[in-house]
């Protein structure tokens, strides 16, 4: 069924058709709505490649980098006994925990019963 066809049991008067055409024309002009509808259609179709490549990669990457930096500063502070690396660790570790918690929340929010959480978990 295309835009102009209606089911057999539904009849619209010319005035109702004109009103419907005006509503559809106004909706087509709303770019934000069109973008949201396009994104929703891709989500329903299971198309996730654009979502993962743009948005989803930054949080796991930031957690990984913060974890590496925290481990490095903790080891450097313990080996050198200098206060600067220890203070850097004291600043980095809470950020690492917060980002790790955000990542954990994102992963568990997507979880479905009987399905793996992610590709790697």
C-alpha distance (Angstrom), angle and dihedral (degrees) to the residues before:
residue distance angle dihedral
X1 . . .
X2 3.82 . .
X3 3.82 129.3 .
X4 3.80 95.0 -79.5
X5 3.79 100.6 45.0
X6 3.78 121.6 91.0
X7 3.79 129.1 -170.8
X8 3.79 115.3 -92.2
X9 3.79 95.6 -108.4
X10 3.83 94.6 52.2
X11 3.79 120.7 79.9
X12 3.79 123.7 178.9
X13 3.75 124.2 -160.5
X14 3.83 117.8 -126.6
X15 3.81 89.5 -105.8
X16 3.83 91.2 52.5
X17 3.80 91.3 47.7
X18 3.80 90.5 51.1
X19 3.80 91.2 49.2
X20 3.80 90.3 48.7
X21 3.81 91.5 49.9
X22 3.81 90.5 50.9
X23 3.80 91.4 50.3
X24 3.80 91.6 48.9
X25 3.82 91.2 48.4
X26 3.81 90.8 51.8
X27 3.79 91.4 48.3
X28 3.80 91.7 50.4
X29 3.82 89.8 55.6
X30 3.82 92.4 56.7
X31 3.80 102.5 92.5
X32 3.80 95.0 -175.1
X33 3.79 91.7 54.3
X34 3.80 90.9 46.7
X35 3.81 90.4 51.8
X36 3.82 92.1 49.0
X37 3.80 92.2 47.3
X38 3.81 91.1 48.5
X39 3.82 91.2 50.0
X40 3.81 91.7 46.7
X41 3.80 91.1 50.9
X42 3.81 90.6 52.9
X43 3.79 91.8 47.5
X44 3.79 91.1 51.4
X45 3.80 90.7 47.7
X46 3.81 90.7 52.5
X47 3.80 95.3 -113.9
X48 3.80 102.5 150.8
X49 3.79 103.7 151.0
X50 3.82 95.0 98.1
X51 3.79 93.0 43.9
X52 3.79 94.7 51.4
X53 3.78 96.5 42.5
X54 3.80 95.6 51.3
X55 3.79 108.9 29.6
X56 3.76 110.9 11.6
X57 3.76 100.6 56.1
X58 3.81 98.8 62.0
X59 3.80 99.7 66.8
X60 3.83 96.6 51.1
X61 3.79 89.8 43.4
X62 3.81 92.6 50.8
X63 3.82 91.1 48.5
X64 3.78 90.4 50.9
X65 3.81 93.6 48.2
X66 3.81 93.0 45.6
X67 3.80 90.2 48.9
X68 3.81 91.9 51.6
X69 3.82 92.0 46.2
X70 3.80 91.7 47.5
X71 3.79 92.5 49.9
X72 3.81 91.4 47.2
X73 3.81 93.8 50.1
X74 3.82 92.0 44.9
X75 3.81 92.1 52.1
X76 3.81 92.4 42.7
X77 3.81 91.2 49.1
X78 3.79 92.9 48.4
X79 3.79 94.2 47.3
X80 3.81 98.8 43.5
X81 3.82 98.7 34.5
X82 3.80 87.9 -142.1
X83 3.83 119.2 143.0
X84 3.84 96.4 -136.4
X85 3.83 97.2 69.3
X86 3.80 90.3 42.3
X87 3.82 90.9 53.2
X88 3.79 89.7 47.3
X89 3.81 88.5 52.7
X90 3.81 90.0 47.7
X91 3.82 89.2 55.0
X92 3.80 97.2 41.8
X93 3.80 99.9 44.8
X94 3.85 97.7 65.4
X95 3.81 90.0 47.6
X96 3.80 89.3 50.7
X97 3.80 91.5 50.8
X98 3.82 93.2 48.3
X99 3.81 93.2 49.1
X100 3.81 90.9 44.7
X101 3.81 89.8 52.4
X102 3.82 90.5 49.8
X103 3.81 89.6 51.1
X104 3.79 91.2 48.8
X105 3.82 90.8 50.3
X106 3.80 91.5 50.1
X107 3.80 92.7 49.4
X108 3.80 94.7 47.8
X109 3.81 93.0 44.8
X110 3.80 89.5 59.6
X111 3.81 92.6 47.4
X112 3.77 118.2 117.3
X113 3.82 124.7 -168.9
X114 3.78 111.8 -90.8
X115 3.79 93.7 11.9
X116 3.78 132.0 103.4
X117 3.79 114.7 -103.8
X118 3.80 95.0 -130.8
X119 3.77 137.8 -16.6
X120 3.80 90.6 -88.0
X121 3.82 101.0 38.1
